[in-house]
Amino acid sequence: MRYSLLVILLISLLTVLTVFVTAQENTTQAMLRFETVTVTDPSETDKEMSIDYAVVLPANWNSEEAYPTLLAFPPGPQTREMVLAGLEGYWAEEAVSRNWVVISPETPNDTLFFQGNEQLIPNFLEKISTTYRFEGDKVHVGGLSNGGRSSFTVASEYSELIHSITAIPGFLNEENIEAFEAIAHLPINMYVGETDTPWVNAMQETLALLKTSGAEHVSFEIVNGQGHVIRNLSGQTLFDWLEASHEKSMALQKQIEQEEGKD
C-alpha cells in the first residue's frame, strides 16, 4: 500500500500511550476480572503459551446461557494497560448495561495480534468458550488503532468465527484481494478522526477494496475535528451498531440453518 506503515505505527503508539494512560482503572476493574488460558501456537509446532485476558460480564451473568460477545483488541503495544484503557474508554460500561460479554486479550509477547499472534485466536476462543458461551458460536471483533488492525486481520483469516468488525480506527493491510473477499459478507463499522491523515488514507483504501470485493454492509465515518483518538465516540453509539449487526448476523445464521435442514 502507498502509505507509510512506519508513520502509522508511530502515530498509533505515541498517541495511544499519551492519551489512554489516564484511563480510570478503578471503575473498569469493578466490572471485570482477569484470567489466563493456555493456548497452542501453530507457528511453533504447537508450542504452548499463556494469554492473559480481561472479561467484562453482565451483572446477572449465567454460565449456562449464551451471550452476544465482543472480542476487543487493545491499542498500542496491546499490554494490560492498553486492555484497561480500551475497556474504560469505549466498551465496558455499555456492555454491562446491554447484557453483553467483552473479552479483551493481552499479547503474550512482543508480537501484536495482526503481526503473527492472530494465529492464536482460534484456539484462544475454543478454550474460553468452555466457560463463556458465544451466542451464535461466533464473536464480534473490535478495537482501537492497532486493535482495529487486529480485528480486520483476525476476521479476514477466520471469518467463520466472526459476526462483525468495528475499527476505531483500523484497516486491513493486505494486497491480496482474497483477504477482502473473505470479510465482504460481514457488517463492518469504521471510524477515523479527520486530522488523522495517514489512517484516513489507509482506511479509504481499505474501503475501496472492500467495495471492489462486493461488501455491502460497510459504515465509514470520518469524525470531524478528531485525531487518532476519537474522544467524542460513545459506547452507546458503538453498541447501537453492534446490536443491530448482531441481530442481522443471527437472523442470517438461522436462515442458513433452515435452508440446510431442507436439503
N, C-alpha and C positions, 0 to 999 in steps of 0.2 A: 504494500500500500504506500501511498505517496507521502503521508505524514511521518514525522519523526517519532518513533516509538520511545526513544530516549527522552525527548522533551515531555511526552505524555506521562511516562513513568515518574519523572522528576516532579512534575506538577502534582500528580496524584499523591506521591509520598509526602512532599513538603506541606501541601495544603491540608491534607487529612490529618497529619500529625499535629499541625499547628492548631487546627480548629477543634478536632474531636477529643483531644485530651481533656477538655473541660466537661466531658460527659458526667452526668450526676450518677455515679456508680451506686450510691446507696439506694436510690429509687429503683434502678434496674435490678439490683441484686435481691430486692424484696419480692420480685416477680419470678426469679429464675433460680436454677441450680446448675452447677457444672458437673459433668460426668465424663467418664473416659471409656473408650471402647477400643479393642484391639482389632486391627484390620490387616489384610494381606496386601502387599504391594506387588502387582503383576509384573512390574518392570524389573523387580529384583528377585525373580524366581520365587515368588510368593513369600518374600521376607515379611515378617510380622512387625508392625509398628503401632503405637498408640496415638489416638486422636482425642484430644480434649475438646469438649463442645458444651455450649450453653443450651439449656432448654427453658423456654417460656411456656407455661401451662395455664389453661383456664382455671378459674377458682375451683370449679367442681369437676376437675378432670377425672375421668373414669378409664382405667386401663383396659376395660372390656369394650370400649367404644372407639370408633374411628373418627378422626377429626381432620378437617382441612389443615394442611401443614405447609409451612413455608420454610424452605432451606435457605437461610440468609447468609450469604458470604460476606465477610467483613472487608473493609477497605484497607489501603496501605499495605503494611507487611503481614496482615492477617494474623496478628497476635491476639492474646486475650484482651489486651487494652482496646484493640480495634473491634473485637467482638462486642464488648460492652458499649463502645461508642456508637456502633451501628444500631444496636438494640435500643439504646436510650434515645437516639436521635430520630428513629423512624418507626420501629416495628413493635416494641414490647407492649406499650400501654394499650394501643389499639387492638392488638392481637388478643389480649386478655379480655377486653370488653366484648369482642366478637366471637369468642369461643374458638379461637384458632390455636394451634401449636406452632411454635417457632423453634427451629433447630439452627444453631449457628456454630460451625466448626472452626477451630484454630488450625492453622497449618502445623503439622507435626515437625517440620524442619524449616529450612530457609526457602523451600520451593513453594510457589504460590499455586492456587487451585486453577490457574489457566496456563501454567508453565510445566506441568507434569503431574502434579498431585490430583488433577481431575480424575486420574485413573483409580484413585482410592474411593471415589464417591459411590460407585455401585455396591461395593462390599460394605462400606460405611452405612448406607441406607438399609441394606439387608440385615445388618447386625442390630441397628437400633429399632427396626420395625418389629422386633420381638417384644419390645416394651411400648413403643409408640406406634399405634396403628394409623396408617395414612388413608384418608378417605379416597376411594378410587384406586388405591395401591400406587399412587403417584404423589409427587410433591410439586409445589410451585418453587421456582428458584428466583432469587432477587438479591441485589447487592449494590453497594456504593463504590464507585470508582473501580479499583481492582476487583471488588466484589461483583460489580456489574459485568466486567470482562469474564470473571469466573463463571457467572451464571450463563452467559452465552456459550462459553466453551463446553461446560458440562452438558447443557441442553443439546448442543449440536452433536455431541458424541453419544449421548444416552437419552435420546428424545423419548424413548418408550417409557421412561421413568418420570416424565415431566408434564405438568398441567399447563404452565405458563412461565413467561420470563419477564422480570422487571429490572431495568438497569437505570441507575441514578448517579452518575451516568455509566455508560458501558457500551462496548461494541465487540464485534466478532472479528478478530484479526486473522482472517483466512483468505487465501487466494482461490481455494478450491470451492467452486460453486456448489458442490455436493453438500458442503457443511451448511450452507444457507437453505438448500432444499430440504435438509433433514429437519429444520425447525419451521418451515414455511406454513405448516398447518397449525402452529401454536399461537395463542394470543401473546402479543409482545408489547410491552409498555416501556417507552424510552423517554428519559428526561435529561436535559443538559442545560447548564447555565449559559446565558447569552454571551458573557465575556470569556468563557472557557474555550477559546478559539480552536486549539488543537483537537479537543474532544468533540466540538461541534462538527469539525471537518470529518473526523473519523466516523462519527455516528451517522452523518449524512451519507457517507459511502456505504456503511452497513445497511442503511435504509434502502438505498438504491439497489443493492444486491439482493435484499430480501424481496423487493417488489419484482425484480427480474426472475426470482425463483418462484413467484406465484403467491407470496404471502399476502393475505387479505385482512388479517386481524392485527394490524400494527398501529399503535398510537405513538406519535413522536411529538414532543413539545420542547421548544427552545424557550426557557423561562427567562423573561425579561429582567434585566438588572442583577442577575445572579452569576456567581463564578463557579468554581469547581465544586464547592459545597453549596447545595441548594438549600438555603435556610428557611424558605417560606413554603416548603412542601410538607403537607401534614400527613400524619398517619391515616387520618380519615379519608383523604383523597386516595391514598395508595390502596387502602383496604376496600374502598368502594369498587375500585377497578378489580382487585383480586377476587372479591366475592362474585362479581359479575362473570369473570373469567372462569371461576370455579364451577359456577352453575352451568355454563356453556360446555365445559370440558366433561362434567359428569353426565349431562344430557347426551352428548355425542357418544360417550363411552357406553351408555345404556342402549343407545340406538344400534351401535355396532354389535353389542352382545345379543340383542334381539334378532338382528339380521343373521348372525352366525348360528343362532338357535334354530332358524328356519331351514338351514341347509341340511 
